[in-house]
Amino acid sequence: MTDDDPDPFQDAVDAATEAEGLDLSQLEENDVVDVETQHHLYTFILSDPARGAAEAMSNGEKIVEPMDAVVVGSLLGETTVRMGWILIGYSLEVAIVEGKTFHLSPTKRIAVNGVTVLPRAGATAN
């Protein structure tokens, strides 16, 4: 590969770095994060924001009752994750304590403690 050849992985990393997102490590214990995807609403009550540990619940089929989970981060591709971040327009990886991992549909909206923080007013989500 030469300097002029496109690098799809680096392009994905660059795009994710510029994407609107929420760094969970900046939040506090017991903060409530709502993540609206293309299909469902997921709610995470953070118990350890630095690790992404939370009680998870949703109106969807993947999480049907409150359960312990870890918000791993947003997927930049099939296997690369921006750890601890929820990014607008990207799928979110959530690990359930029972050993299952879910990839949610792309994130459209993020709210913290009932207040929409992303996308910012006037911005459009993918």
Secondary structure, DSSP 8 states (H G I E B T S, - for coil): --TTS--HHHHHHHHHHHS-EEEGGGS-TT-EEEEEESS-EEEEEEEETTTTEEEEEESSSS--S-EEEEEEEEESSSS-EEETEEEBTS-EEEEETTS-EEE---EEEEEETTEEEES-TT----
